[in-house]
């Protein structure tokens, strides 16, 4: 047992009969690290999703302007090279 850790007896004595659990600093730091990693993973995924949504909106605007300039806003077969470039900038994010 290291100098900073409590024995089982000391833990039981400090907690009394409250039914609480006392964690060591190492256990706390491990749980904290895991929680931070999970939060970062969610933040990264959310950011990627937000960027892709914004990219889709930009592509729609580019498509509308390009179709209007070409006089083909009512043509369902019109393909916008600019809108496709915007959407396909990072193909791995496209689902």
VENZIZI-V471817 format. One record per backbone hydrogen bond with DSSP energy under -1.0 kcal/mol. CO is the residue of the C=O (numbers start at 1). NH is the residue of the N-H. Records with the same first field share a line. If there is no record, write none. Layout:
CO=NH / NH
This chain:
2=5
7=11
8=12
9=13
10=14
11=15
12=16
15=18
24=28
25=29
26=30
27=31
28=32
29=33
30=34
31=35
32=36
33=37
34=38
35=39
36=40
37=41
38=42
39=43
40=44
41=45
42=46
43=47
44=48
45=49
46=50
47=51
48=52
49=53
50=54
51=55
52=56
53=57
54=58
55=59
56=60
57=61
58=62
59=63
60=64
61=65
62=66
63=67
64=68
65=69
66=70
67=72
72=75
75=78
80=84
81=85
82=86
83=87
84=88
86=89
90=93
91=94
